[in-house]
Amino acid sequence: MNRTIPKVDAFLAKAKKWQEEMKRLRRISLGCGLTEELKWGKPCYTFQNSNIVIIQGFKEFCALLFPKGALLNDPNRILEKFGWQAARRIPFTNLREIVEMESILKAYIREAKEKAGLEVTYKRNPEPIPEELQKKFDEVPPLKKAFDALTPGRQRGYILYFSGAKQSKTRTSRIEKCMPQILEGKGLND
């Protein structure tokens, strides 16, 4: 088993919920030859400098997150798609679920290790760009360039925010209000 690090020990010791479940997920991850790190305040397990799995605790469940889960086969239909395009997670509500699925989890982790060097192909702007935003792009070319330089998630956040307005004048007002942030390379909530 690979070595544990004190930062993750401290994280697990402070966990108010899901402590035993997260310890088991840690043991499974380390048993698959991954390197333990603490990233984004969460236990993260890497292989050849690529993030393979992250252990997460939520109010209703804990989860094993695969940052590049979209690349994995899912014959057991256990990978859950959520906010990120590439990521998939497997949620758990008790230790027994993890114990029963251990061999399956190891198989998914092994496949994720094999695909560590691969890149996920992201859909650029799966939501349509609002007419008002396209008009601003035409009027202010640096805005288009700055918007295209944003991460897909930040672009999506802006598009959803702008599109959420029912009236054209409200969409235009939102766009104008956010232009300085976009030009600075910041996301909607940065």
C-alpha positions in Angstrom: 0.0 0.0 0.0 1.3 3.5 -0.8 2.1 5.9 1.9 -0.4 8.1 3.7 0.2 11.8 4.4 -0.5 13.7 7.6 -2.7 16.3 5.9 -5.2 13.6 4.9 -4.9 12.1 8.3 -5.9 15.5 9.8 -8.7 15.9 7.2 -10.2 12.5 8.1 -9.8 13.1 11.9 -11.9 16.3 11.5 -14.6 14.8 9.3 -17.8 14.9 11.3 -19.7 12.7 8.9 -18.7 9.8 6.6 -15.4 9.2 8.4 -15.4 5.4 8.2 -16.6 5.5 4.6 -13.8 7.9 3.6 -11.2 5.8 5.4 -12.3 2.8 3.4 -12.2 4.7 0.1 -8.7 5.9 1.1 -7.5 2.4 1.7 -9.0 1.2 -1.6 -7.4 4.1 -3.5 -4.0 3.6 -1.9 -4.3 -0.2 -2.5 -4.5 0.6 -6.2 -1.0 2.2 -6.3 -2.1 5.8 -6.2 -0.3 8.7 -4.6 -2.1 10.5 -1.8 -2.3 14.3 -1.8 -4.6 16.9 -0.4 -6.0 19.2 -3.2 -8.9 21.6 -3.0 -9.1 20.7 0.7 -10.0 17.0 -0.2 -8.1 13.7 -0.3 -7.0 13.4 -3.9 -5.2 10.3 -5.4 -3.0 10.7 -8.4 -1.0 8.5 -10.8 1.9 10.0 -12.8 0.8 13.5 -11.8 -2.8 13.0 -13.1 -5.7 13.2 -10.7 -7.5 9.8 -10.7 -10.0 10.0 -7.8 -11.0 12.5 -5.1 -12.9 11.6 -1.9 -15.7 13.9 -1.2 -18.1 14.3 1.7 -21.5 15.9 1.4 -24.5 16.3 3.6 -26.5 13.3 2.2 -23.7 11.1 0.9 -20.0 10.7 0.4 -18.5 10.0 -3.0 -15.6 8.8 -5.0 -15.1 11.3 -7.8 -13.3 10.5 -11.0 -12.2 13.9 -12.6 -12.0 12.2 -16.0 -14.9 9.8 -15.4 -16.4 10.5 -18.9 -13.5 8.4 -20.3 -14.5 5.4 -18.3 -16.6 2.4 -19.3 -19.5 2.0 -16.9 -20.8 -1.5 -17.2 -22.3 -1.4 -13.7 -24.0 1.9 -14.4 -22.8 3.4 -11.1 -21.1 6.6 -12.4 -23.2 9.6 -11.8 -23.0 12.6 -14.1 -23.3 16.0 -12.4 -22.1 19.6 -13.0 -18.7 19.0 -14.6 -18.7 17.7 -18.2 -15.7 15.3 -17.6 -16.2 14.2 -14.0 -18.3 11.3 -12.7 -18.9 10.2 -9.2 -20.1 7.2 -7.3 -22.1 8.2 -4.2 -22.3 6.1 -1.0 -24.7 6.4 1.9 -23.1 3.8 4.2 -19.9 1.7 4.6 -21.6 -1.5 3.6 -22.1 -0.2 0.0 -18.4 0.5 -0.3 -17.4 -2.9 1.1 -19.8 -4.7 -1.3 -18.5 -2.7 -4.3 -14.8 -2.8 -3.4 -13.7 -5.1 -6.4 -15.8 -3.0 -8.8 -14.3 0.2 -7.4 -10.8 -1.2 -7.9 -11.6 -2.1 -11.5 -12.8 1.5 -12.2 -9.7 2.9 -10.5 -7.4 0.6 -12.6 -9.2 1.8 -15.8 -8.8 5.4 -14.7 -5.1 4.8 -14.2 -4.8 3.3 -17.7 -6.5 6.4 -19.1 -4.6 8.9 -16.9 -2.7 10.5 -19.9 -5.8 10.9 -22.1 -7.7 14.2 -22.4 -11.4 14.6 -22.3 -13.0 16.3 -25.3 -15.2 19.0 -24.0 -18.3 20.3 -25.7 -17.7 24.0 -26.3 -20.8 26.0 -25.3 -23.4 23.2 -25.3 -25.9 25.9 -24.5 -26.7 28.3 -27.4 -25.1 31.8 -27.1 -27.8 34.4 -26.5 -28.4 36.8 -29.4 -27.5 39.8 -27.2 -24.1 38.3 -26.3 -23.3 37.5 -30.0 -24.2 41.1 -30.8 -21.8 42.4 -28.1 -19.1 40.1 -29.5 -19.5 41.7 -32.9 -19.4 45.2 -31.3 -16.5 44.5 -29.0 -14.0 42.0 -30.5 -11.8 41.9 -27.3 -14.9 40.7 -25.4 -15.2 37.7 -27.7 -11.5 36.9 -27.4 -11.7 37.1 -23.6 -14.8 35.0 -23.5 -13.2 32.3 -25.6 -10.2 32.2 -23.3 -12.4 31.4 -20.3 -12.7 27.8 -19.1 -15.8 25.9 -20.5 -17.4 26.0 -17.1 -17.0 29.8 -16.7 -18.4 30.3 -20.2 -21.3 28.1 -19.4 -22.0 30.0 -16.2 -22.2 33.3 -18.0 -24.4 31.8 -20.8 -26.8 30.3 -18.3 -26.9 33.6 -16.3 -27.5 35.7 -19.4 -30.0 33.3 -20.9 -32.0 33.1 -17.7 -33.4 36.6 -18.2 -36.8 36.6 -19.9 -36.4 40.0 -21.6 -33.8 41.1 -24.1 -33.1 44.3 -22.3 -32.4 42.4 -19.1 -30.0 40.0 -21.0 -28.2 43.1 -22.4 -28.0 44.7 -19.0 -26.5 41.5 -17.5 -24.0 41.3 -20.3 -22.9 44.9 -20.0 -22.6 44.5 -16.2 -20.4 41.4 -16.6 -18.2 42.7 -19.4 -15.4 44.0 -17.1 -15.2 40.6 -15.3 -15.0 38.7 -18.6 -12.3 41.1 -20.0 -10.3 40.4 -16.8 -10.6 36.6 -17.4 -12.9 36.0 -14.3 -15.9 33.8 -14.0 -19.3 34.9 -12.9 -18.7 34.2 -9.2 -15.0 34.9 -9.0 
